[in-house]
Amino acid sequence: MNKYFRAIIDFPTALIKTSFFKIYRFKSFKSSILSFMSPYSELTVDRGAKVIIGKNFRQRSQSRIRVRNGGELRVGKNISLNHGCMIVSREKIVIGDDVQFGPNVFLYDHDHDYKTEGGISSGKYKTSPIIIEKDVWLGAGTIVLRGTKIGAGSVVAAGSVIKGCFPRNSLIYQPKETNVRVHNINSV
């Protein structure tokens, strides 16, 4: 019963949230009326940023989208951001149609430029676009870094940290070695 009551509250709240962004950022935010953004999610669009979201977009709770000044985010149709995902754009992130996000997937098209005068506190960044083509699955806990292009039909295994260009229909994973050492409590 509780989940039905919550759904009755969440749907109008999400509709108001989407409408607010369309009115408040009408030049820089475009979205289908068929988009659903959980009231427990975050969407931040700075002045000078641009966001285009396709039909059937779902942003689940605790997910965050931040498009900073000069940044651009283009999201295709039939996209679902799972719980805890984060997308931060300072340059450009393009997500093709039918891309699925596992929980806690992060996309960052920038790195702090710690080598500049003043270091990290200087607030300077190195940026490169992220392009994710259609029909891609990003497994739970994946981190996609700047300068990454993922080809259509690819799957990124859970827990991967990726940067670079990956061809169509790739299975992208990072082997993780598990070491087990048996210890004898009596010898300590």
C-alpha positions as CSV (number, residue, x, y, z in Angstrom):
1,M,0.0,0.0,0.0
2,N,2.8,2.4,0.9
3,K,4.5,2.1,-2.5
4,Y,1.2,2.9,-4.3
5,F,0.7,6.0,-2.1
6,R,4.3,7.1,-2.8
7,A,3.7,6.6,-6.6
8,I,0.6,8.8,-6.4
9,I,2.7,11.6,-4.8
10,D,5.9,11.0,-6.8
11,F,4.4,11.3,-10.3
12,P,2.9,14.8,-10.0
13,T,6.0,15.9,-8.2
14,A,8.2,14.7,-11.0
15,L,6.0,16.4,-13.6
16,I,6.2,19.7,-11.7
17,K,10.0,19.3,-11.4
18,T,10.4,18.7,-15.2
19,S,8.0,21.5,-16.0
20,F,9.9,23.9,-13.7
21,F,13.2,23.2,-15.6
22,K,11.5,23.7,-18.9
23,I,10.2,27.1,-17.8
24,Y,13.2,28.3,-15.8
25,R,15.8,27.1,-18.3
26,F,13.7,27.1,-21.4
27,K,16.6,28.0,-23.7
28,S,19.0,25.4,-22.3
29,F,16.8,22.5,-21.2
30,K,14.7,20.4,-23.6
31,S,12.9,17.3,-22.4
32,S,9.9,15.1,-23.4
33,I,6.8,15.2,-21.3
34,L,7.3,11.4,-21.0
35,S,10.3,11.8,-18.8
36,F,10.3,10.9,-15.1
37,M,12.7,12.4,-12.7
38,S,12.3,11.1,-9.1
39,P,11.6,13.9,-6.6
40,Y,14.6,12.3,-4.7
41,S,17.0,12.9,-7.6
42,E,19.0,16.0,-8.4
43,L,19.3,18.0,-11.7
44,T,21.5,21.1,-11.8
45,V,21.9,23.1,-15.0
46,D,24.2,26.1,-14.7
47,R,23.7,29.2,-16.9
48,G,25.4,28.7,-20.2
49,A,24.9,24.9,-20.0
50,K,22.7,22.9,-22.4
51,V,20.6,19.7,-21.7
52,I,18.6,17.7,-24.2
53,I,16.7,14.7,-22.9
54,G,14.8,12.2,-25.2
55,K,11.5,10.4,-24.6
56,N,11.1,7.8,-21.9
57,F,13.9,9.1,-19.7
58,R,13.9,7.7,-16.1
59,Q,16.0,9.2,-13.3
60,R,15.6,7.1,-10.2
61,S,16.2,8.3,-6.6
62,Q,19.5,9.5,-5.3
63,S,20.8,10.0,-8.9
64,R,22.4,13.3,-9.8
65,I,22.9,15.2,-13.0
66,R,25.1,18.3,-13.0
67,V,25.8,20.2,-16.2
68,R,28.2,23.0,-15.5
69,N,28.7,26.4,-17.3
70,G,29.6,25.6,-20.9
71,G,28.8,21.9,-20.5
72,E,26.4,20.0,-22.7
73,L,24.4,16.8,-22.0
74,R,22.5,15.0,-24.8
75,V,20.5,12.0,-23.7
76,G,18.7,9.7,-26.2
77,K,15.4,7.9,-25.8
78,N,14.6,5.0,-23.5
79,I,17.3,5.8,-20.9
80,S,17.1,4.7,-17.3
81,L,19.5,6.1,-14.7
82,N,19.4,3.7,-11.8
83,H,19.7,4.6,-8.1
84,G,22.8,6.5,-7.1
85,C,24.1,7.4,-10.6
86,M,26.0,10.6,-11.2
87,I,26.6,12.5,-14.5
88,V,28.8,15.6,-14.4
89,S,29.5,17.5,-17.6
90,R,31.8,20.4,-18.0
91,E,32.3,19.9,-21.8
92,K,30.1,17.3,-23.5
93,I,28.5,14.0,-22.7
94,V,26.4,12.2,-25.3
95,I,24.3,9.1,-24.4
96,G,22.7,7.2,-27.2
97,D,19.3,5.5,-27.3
98,D,18.5,2.5,-25.1
99,V,21.5,2.8,-22.8
100,Q,20.9,1.2,-19.4
101,F,22.7,2.2,-16.2
102,G,23.2,-0.1,-13.3
103,P,23.2,1.5,-9.8
104,N,26.0,3.8,-8.8
105,V,27.4,4.5,-12.3
106,F,29.4,7.7,-12.6
107,L,30.3,9.7,-15.7
108,Y,32.8,12.6,-15.5
109,D,34.0,14.4,-18.7
110,H,36.7,16.2,-16.7
111,D,39.6,15.9,-14.3
112,H,41.0,18.4,-11.9
113,D,44.1,20.0,-13.4
114,Y,46.3,19.7,-10.4
115,K,49.4,20.7,-12.4
116,T,48.3,24.3,-12.9
117,E,49.6,27.0,-10.6
118,G,47.5,26.9,-7.5
119,G,46.9,23.1,-7.9
120,I,43.4,21.7,-7.3
121,S,42.3,24.9,-5.5
122,S,42.8,26.9,-8.8
123,G,39.5,25.4,-10.0
124,K,40.9,24.4,-13.4
125,Y,39.9,21.3,-15.2
126,K,41.0,19.1,-18.2
127,T,38.0,18.1,-20.2
128,S,37.3,15.7,-23.1
129,P,33.9,14.5,-24.3
130,I,32.2,11.2,-23.4
131,I,30.3,9.4,-26.1
132,I,28.2,6.3,-25.3
133,E,26.5,4.9,-28.4
134,K,23.1,3.1,-28.5
135,D,22.2,-0.2,-26.8
136,V,25.0,-0.1,-24.1
137,W,24.8,-1.6,-20.6
138,L,26.8,0.0,-17.9
139,G,27.1,-2.4,-15.0
140,A,26.8,-1.4,-11.3
141,G,29.6,0.8,-10.0
142,T,31.1,1.6,-13.4
143,I,33.1,4.8,-13.6
144,V,33.5,6.4,-17.1
145,L,36.2,9.0,-17.3
146,R,36.8,11.9,-19.8
147,G,37.8,11.1,-23.4
148,T,35.8,7.8,-23.5
149,K,33.9,6.5,-26.4
150,I,31.9,3.3,-26.0
151,G,30.6,1.6,-29.2
152,A,27.0,0.5,-29.8
153,G,25.9,-2.8,-28.3
154,S,28.7,-2.9,-25.7
155,V,28.5,-4.1,-22.1
156,V,30.7,-2.7,-19.3
157,A,31.1,-5.1,-16.4
158,A,30.3,-4.0,-12.9
159,G,33.0,-2.2,-11.0
160,S,35.0,-1.1,-14.1
161,V,36.9,2.2,-14.3
162,I,37.2,3.0,-18.0
163,K,38.8,5.6,-20.3
164,G,39.6,5.3,-24.0
165,C,37.8,4.1,-27.2
166,F,36.0,0.8,-27.2
167,P,34.6,-0.7,-30.5
168,R,31.0,-1.8,-31.1
169,N,29.8,-5.0,-29.3
170,S,32.6,-5.0,-26.8
171,L,32.6,-6.7,-23.4
172,I,34.6,-4.3,-21.3
173,Y,35.8,-5.7,-18.0
174,Q,38.8,-5.4,-15.7
175,P,40.0,-8.7,-14.2
176,K,40.4,-8.3,-10.5
177,E,42.7,-10.7,-8.7
178,T,41.5,-11.9,-5.3
179,N,44.3,-13.0,-3.0
180,V,43.5,-15.2,0.0
181,R,46.1,-15.9,2.6
182,V,45.4,-18.3,5.5
183,H,46.9,-17.3,8.8
184,N,47.4,-19.2,11.9
185,I,46.1,-17.3,15.0
186,N,48.3,-19.4,17.3
187,S,51.5,-18.2,15.5
188,V,50.8,-14.5,16.2
